[in-house]
């Protein structure tokens, strides 16, 4: 009887200990992801989330069968302790296929002088291929203005040519605003993971709706932007891509921003960066130069503040730099301005909120096909 009582007491004490640590009996699982970010010829960032704090790592298998285990550290401390996990893998070879799985070691209790570990969770084995600088063709898809309608986005992907794409651009306004992180996952990230994002990367362009809401300030935490900026450039095959951030659409002093907007100064900083980029060897030597930005940069009347700013400041620079194509969104209408109609000597493709664009840049120019929600061709354009 005494032995039975002792066993019950011990079990009760253990339960109290678990409760005091905030631990319940829910299984330790990956809740979102993984999704690939900032894939280059030599590196990639892999992101996922778990329902419990953990220490993240990546098991990487190279083509020769060599296995590597990667954890990141900052300031001498191994990354860990949260539920959002981001691991950067460097030292990859161009044009090479790799397989990987996400590794998460649960942290039960984190004290100053003692850490209690729980289960180790091994994710599903996935794969990706690094781009080759020597590639003579690149294929990609542009999706925008989904506004958290993940079912619409699923139709785009289901009716698109996923196997033939190297990567995806999410060109802004994928959400309505960002007050809760669940909006990112339910709005488009989970759908992207289901269809492609564990194997092919997406590049996320900030639209004006992504600037709104309390959690919008933390947007960078859930993705990986080159140089930790919303504007950047990268090379893939024959194309030098420039990704721009137009910011909010209204004047900084608009009452809806409550004195917290400073986009004019931000866009001027971006413009100075752009001047350097279009003067770089990578830009000048590229066969094609494509700009991706949420708002169209065209010469027109009755534009919002951001479009007017971009038109007056960025348009002339693009004209002198001789870009080949600018792809945009925002207006919720399909439009195409050839180089004689945009006002700056370059063609502009505007994709609506009810279509997606599949683009191929290769031997004989750039071809773009605009498709509806069912994958039927709406318009096709050829830029030689």
C-alpha positions as CSV (number, residue, x, y, z in Angstrom):
1,X,0.0,0.0,0.0
2,X,2.8,2.4,0.9
3,X,4.6,1.5,-2.4
4,X,1.4,2.2,-4.4
5,X,0.9,5.5,-2.6
6,X,4.6,6.5,-3.3
7,X,4.1,5.7,-7.0
8,X,0.9,7.8,-7.2
9,X,2.6,10.7,-5.4
10,X,5.6,10.5,-7.7
11,X,3.3,10.6,-10.8
12,X,1.4,13.5,-9.3
13,X,4.6,15.4,-8.7
14,X,5.9,14.8,-12.2
15,X,2.5,16.1,-13.6
16,X,2.8,19.2,-11.5
17,X,6.4,19.7,-12.8
18,X,5.2,19.5,-16.4
19,X,2.3,21.9,-15.7
20,X,4.7,24.3,-14.1
21,X,6.8,24.3,-17.2
22,X,3.8,24.9,-19.4
23,X,4.1,21.5,-21.1
24,X,1.0,19.5,-22.1
25,X,0.6,16.1,-23.8
26,X,0.3,17.5,-27.4
27,X,2.7,15.9,-29.8
28,X,5.8,17.8,-30.9
29,X,5.2,18.6,-34.6
30,X,6.1,20.8,-37.5
31,X,3.2,23.2,-37.9
32,X,4.2,25.0,-41.1
33,X,6.8,24.4,-43.8
34,X,9.5,24.0,-44.7
35,X,9.7,26.7,-47.4
36,X,12.8,27.7,-49.4
37,X,14.1,31.3,-49.5
38,X,16.9,33.2,-51.1
39,X,18.1,30.3,-53.2
40,X,21.4,31.1,-55.0
41,X,24.0,29.0,-56.8
42,X,25.9,28.6,-53.5
43,X,23.3,28.8,-50.7
44,X,19.7,28.5,-49.5
45,X,17.6,29.4,-46.4
46,X,15.2,26.9,-45.1
47,X,12.3,28.0,-42.8
48,X,9.7,26.1,-40.8
49,X,7.8,26.3,-37.5
50,X,7.1,23.9,-34.7
51,X,4.4,23.9,-32.0
52,X,7.1,23.8,-29.2
53,X,10.4,25.7,-28.7
54,X,13.3,23.8,-30.4
55,X,16.8,23.9,-31.6
56,X,16.8,23.8,-35.5
57,X,19.1,22.1,-37.8
58,X,19.3,20.8,-41.4
59,X,20.4,17.3,-42.5
60,X,21.8,17.8,-46.0
61,X,22.7,15.1,-48.4
62,X,25.0,15.9,-51.3
63,X,24.9,14.1,-54.7
64,X,28.0,12.0,-53.7
65,X,26.1,10.7,-50.7
66,X,28.0,12.9,-48.2
67,X,25.9,14.0,-45.3
68,X,26.1,17.3,-43.5
69,X,24.3,18.6,-40.5
70,X,24.0,22.4,-40.3
71,X,23.1,24.7,-37.4
72,X,23.5,28.4,-37.5
73,X,24.9,30.5,-34.7
74,X,25.0,34.3,-33.9
75,X,27.5,36.0,-31.6
76,X,28.7,32.6,-30.4
77,X,25.3,31.2,-29.5
78,X,23.6,28.4,-31.5
79,X,20.2,29.5,-32.8
80,X,17.3,27.9,-30.9
81,X,14.7,28.4,-28.3
82,X,11.8,29.7,-30.5
83,X,9.1,28.1,-32.6
84,X,10.1,29.9,-35.9
85,X,13.2,28.2,-37.4
86,X,15.5,29.6,-40.1
87,X,18.7,27.9,-41.2
88,X,21.0,29.2,-43.8
89,X,23.0,26.6,-45.7
90,X,26.1,27.8,-47.6
91,X,28.9,26.2,-49.5
92,X,26.7,24.6,-52.1
93,X,27.7,23.9,-55.7
94,X,26.0,25.6,-58.7
95,X,23.6,23.5,-60.8
96,X,23.5,20.7,-58.2
97,X,20.6,18.7,-56.7
98,X,20.5,18.3,-52.9
99,X,18.2,16.5,-50.5
100,X,17.4,17.7,-47.0
101,X,15.3,17.3,-44.0
102,X,14.5,19.7,-41.2
103,X,15.7,18.6,-37.7
104,X,14.1,20.0,-34.5
105,X,15.2,19.2,-31.0
106,X,12.5,20.1,-28.5
107,X,13.4,22.3,-25.6
108,X,11.4,21.4,-22.5
109,X,12.9,23.8,-20.1
110,X,15.6,26.5,-20.6
111,X,17.3,27.7,-17.5
112,X,20.5,29.6,-16.9
113,X,22.5,26.5,-15.9
114,X,20.4,23.6,-17.1
115,X,18.5,22.9,-20.3
116,X,16.1,20.0,-20.6
117,X,15.7,18.5,-24.1
118,X,12.7,16.5,-25.3
119,X,12.0,14.7,-28.6
120,X,13.9,15.1,-31.8
121,X,11.7,15.6,-34.8
122,X,12.9,14.7,-38.3
123,X,11.0,16.3,-41.1
124,X,10.1,14.8,-44.5
125,X,13.0,14.4,-46.9
126,X,12.8,17.1,-49.6
127,X,15.0,18.2,-52.4
128,X,16.1,21.3,-54.4
129,X,18.5,22.2,-57.1
130,X,20.8,25.3,-57.1
131,X,20.7,27.5,-60.2
132,X,23.6,27.4,-62.6
133,X,25.1,30.7,-63.7
134,X,25.7,29.1,-67.1
135,X,22.0,28.3,-67.6
136,X,20.7,29.7,-70.9
137,X,17.0,29.8,-69.9
138,X,15.0,30.6,-66.8
139,X,11.3,30.0,-66.2
140,X,9.2,31.5,-63.4
141,X,5.7,32.4,-62.4
142,X,4.3,35.7,-61.0
143,X,1.3,35.7,-58.6
144,X,0.0,38.8,-56.9
145,X,-3.0,40.5,-55.1
146,X,-4.3,37.2,-53.7
147,X,-5.5,39.1,-50.6
148,X,-5.6,35.9,-48.5
149,X,-7.8,34.0,-50.9
150,X,-5.6,30.9,-50.7
151,X,-8.2,28.8,-52.6
152,X,-7.7,31.1,-55.6
153,X,-3.9,30.8,-55.3
154,X,-4.3,27.0,-55.1
155,X,-6.2,27.1,-58.4
156,X,-3.3,29.1,-60.0
157,X,-0.8,26.5,-58.9
158,X,-2.9,23.5,-59.6
159,X,-3.5,24.7,-63.2
160,X,0.0,26.0,-63.7
161,X,3.2,24.3,-64.9
162,X,4.9,23.7,-61.5
163,X,7.5,21.1,-62.8
164,X,8.6,23.6,-65.5
165,X,9.2,26.5,-63.1
166,X,12.5,27.4,-61.5
167,X,10.9,29.7,-58.9
168,X,8.0,31.9,-58.1
169,X,7.5,35.6,-57.5
170,X,4.8,36.7,-55.0
171,X,4.4,40.3,-56.2
172,X,2.7,41.9,-53.3
173,X,-0.7,42.1,-51.6
174,X,-0.8,38.4,-50.8
175,X,-2.5,39.5,-47.6
176,X,-4.9,42.2,-46.6
177,X,-2.9,43.4,-43.6
178,X,-0.7,41.7,-41.1
179,X,-2.2,41.8,-37.6
180,X,-1.6,38.1,-36.8
181,X,1.0,35.7,-38.2
182,X,-1.7,33.2,-39.1
183,X,-2.6,35.5,-41.9
184,X,0.7,34.7,-43.6
185,X,0.3,30.9,-43.3
186,X,-3.4,30.7,-44.0
187,X,-3.2,33.4,-46.7
188,X,-0.6,31.9,-48.9
189,X,2.5,30.2,-47.3
190,X,0.8,26.9,-46.4
191,X,-0.6,26.7,-49.9
192,X,2.8,27.4,-51.4
193,X,4.4,24.7,-49.2
194,X,1.7,22.2,-50.2
195,X,2.4,22.7,-53.9
196,X,6.0,23.6,-54.4
197,X,7.8,25.7,-51.7
198,X,9.7,22.9,-50.0
199,X,11.4,22.2,-53.4
200,X,11.4,25.5,-55.3
201,X,11.8,28.9,-53.7
202,X,9.5,31.9,-53.9
203,X,10.7,35.5,-53.8
204,X,8.3,37.7,-51.8
205,X,7.8,41.4,-52.9
206,X,6.2,43.7,-50.4
207,X,3.0,45.3,-51.6
208,X,1.3,48.2,-49.9
209,X,-1.0,45.9,-48.0
210,X,2.0,44.1,-46.4
211,X,2.9,47.4,-44.7
212,X,-0.3,47.5,-42.7
213,X,-0.9,46.0,-39.3
214,X,1.0,45.6,-36.1
215,X,2.9,42.4,-37.2
216,X,3.9,44.0,-40.5
217,X,7.0,45.3,-38.6
218,X,8.1,41.6,-38.2
219,X,7.5,40.5,-41.8
220,X,11.2,39.9,-42.4
221,X,11.3,37.3,-39.7
222,X,9.2,34.8,-41.7
223,X,11.2,35.0,-44.9
224,X,14.7,35.6,-46.0
225,X,15.5,38.6,-48.1
226,X,18.8,39.1,-49.7
227,X,20.9,41.7,-47.8
228,X,17.9,41.8,-45.3
229,X,16.2,44.4,-47.5
230,X,12.8,44.4,-49.3
231,X,14.7,45.6,-52.5
232,X,17.6,43.6,-54.0
233,X,18.8,42.0,-57.2
234,X,19.9,38.6,-58.1
235,X,21.1,36.7,-61.2
236,X,19.5,33.5,-62.5
237,X,20.6,32.1,-65.8
238,X,20.6,34.8,-68.5
239,X,18.5,37.3,-66.4
240,X,19.5,40.0,-63.9
241,X,16.4,40.5,-61.7
242,X,15.8,43.7,-59.8
243,X,13.2,43.4,-57.0
244,X,11.8,46.8,-55.8
245,X,9.6,47.9,-52.9
246,X,7.2,50.7,-53.7
247,X,6.0,51.0,-50.1
248,X,2.6,52.5,-49.2
249,X,0.4,54.0,-51.9
250,X,-0.6,57.3,-50.1
251,X,1.3,60.3,-49.0
252,X,3.3,59.9,-45.8
253,X,1.1,62.5,-44.0
254,X,-2.1,60.7,-44.8
255,X,-4.2,60.4,-41.7
256,X,-4.5,56.6,-41.9
257,X,-0.8,56.3,-41.2
258,X,-1.1,58.2,-37.9
259,X,2.3,59.8,-38.3
260,X,4.2,56.6,-38.7
261,X,5.0,56.6,-42.4
262,X,8.4,57.6,-43.9
263,X,8.2,56.1,-47.4
264,X,9.5,59.0,-49.4
265,X,12.9,58.9,-47.6
266,X,12.9,55.1,-47.9
267,X,12.3,55.2,-51.6
268,X,15.1,57.8,-52.1
269,X,17.5,55.4,-50.3
270,X,16.2,52.6,-52.6
271,X,16.9,54.9,-55.6
272,X,20.5,55.4,-54.6
273,X,20.9,51.7,-54.3
274,X,19.3,51.2,-57.7
275,X,21.8,53.6,-59.3
276,X,24.6,51.4,-58.1
277,X,23.0,48.2,-59.2
278,X,22.3,49.3,-62.8
279,X,26.0,50.3,-63.0
280,X,27.2,47.0,-61.8
281,X,28.9,44.4,-64.0
282,X,26.1,41.9,-63.3
283,X,23.5,44.3,-64.7
284,X,25.6,45.3,-67.7
285,X,26.7,41.8,-68.7
286,X,23.2,40.2,-68.3
287,X,21.5,39.1,-71.5
288,X,18.1,40.3,-70.0
289,X,17.2,42.8,-67.3
290,X,13.8,42.3,-65.6
291,X,12.3,44.4,-62.9
292,X,9.6,43.1,-60.5
293,X,7.7,45.7,-58.4
294,X,4.2,45.7,-57.0
295,X,3.1,49.0,-58.5
296,X,3.5,49.9,-62.2
297,X,6.2,52.4,-63.1
298,X,4.7,54.1,-66.1
299,X,4.0,57.7,-67.1
300,X,0.4,58.4,-66.6
301,X,-2.0,60.9,-65.0
302,X,-4.1,60.4,-61.8
303,X,-1.7,58.0,-60.1
304,X,-1.4,57.5,-56.4
305,X,1.5,59.1,-54.5
306,X,3.8,56.0,-54.6
307,X,3.2,55.5,-58.4
308,X,3.9,59.1,-59.1
309,X,7.1,59.0,-57.0
310,X,8.3,55.8,-58.7
311,X,7.4,57.2,-62.2
312,X,9.2,60.5,-61.7
313,X,12.3,59.1,-59.9
314,X,12.7,55.5,-61.1
315,X,11.3,55.6,-64.6
316,X,14.0,57.8,-66.2
317,X,16.7,55.7,-64.6
318,X,15.2,52.5,-66.0
319,X,14.9,54.2,-69.4
320,X,18.6,55.1,-69.4
321,X,19.6,51.7,-68.1
322,X,17.7,50.0,-71.0
323,X,15.7,47.4,-69.0
324,X,13.9,44.7,-71.0
325,X,10.7,44.2,-69.0
326,X,9.0,45.5,-65.9
327,X,6.3,43.2,-64.3
328,X,3.9,44.7,-61.8
329,X,0.5,44.3,-60.2
330,X,-1.6,46.5,-57.8
331,X,-4.3,47.8,-60.2
332,X,-6.3,44.6,-60.3
333,X,-6.5,44.9,-64.1
334,X,-4.6,43.2,-66.8
335,X,-2.6,45.6,-69.0
336,X,0.4,45.6,-71.3
337,X,2.3,48.8,-72.3
338,X,4.8,48.3,-75.1
339,X,8.0,50.3,-74.9
340,X,6.4,53.1,-77.0
341,X,3.4,53.4,-74.6
342,X,4.9,53.1,-71.1
343,X,6.4,56.6,-71.3
344,X,10.0,55.4,-70.5
345,X,10.9,53.2,-73.5
346,X,10.5,49.8,-71.8
347,X,7.5,47.4,-71.8
348,X,5.4,47.0,-68.7
349,X,3.2,44.0,-68.0
350,X,0.5,44.5,-65.3
351,X,-1.0,41.3,-63.9
352,X,-4.5,41.4,-62.4
353,X,-5.9,39.9,-59.1
354,X,-7.5,37.1,-61.1
355,X,-4.7,35.8,-63.2
356,X,-1.1,34.6,-63.0
357,X,1.9,34.9,-65.4
358,X,4.3,32.3,-66.6
359,X,7.5,33.7,-68.0
360,X,10.4,32.2,-69.9
361,X,13.6,34.1,-70.8
362,X,15.8,32.1,-73.1
363,X,17.5,31.9,-76.5
364,X,15.1,34.0,-78.5
365,X,13.8,36.5,-76.0
366,X,11.3,36.8,-73.2
367,X,7.9,35.3,-73.5
368,X,5.1,35.9,-71.0
369,X,1.7,34.1,-70.9
370,X,-1.1,35.5,-68.7
371,X,-3.5,32.7,-67.5
372,X,-6.8,32.8,-65.7
373,X,-7.7,30.9,-62.6
374,X,-8.3,27.8,-64.6
375,X,-5.0,27.9,-66.4
376,X,-6.5,29.1,-69.7
377,X,-4.4,31.5,-71.7
378,X,-5.6,35.1,-71.7
379,X,-2.8,37.0,-73.3
380,X,0.7,36.3,-74.5
381,X,3.6,38.6,-75.1
382,X,7.0,38.3,-76.7
383,X,9.9,40.6,-76.0
384,X,12.9,40.1,-78.3
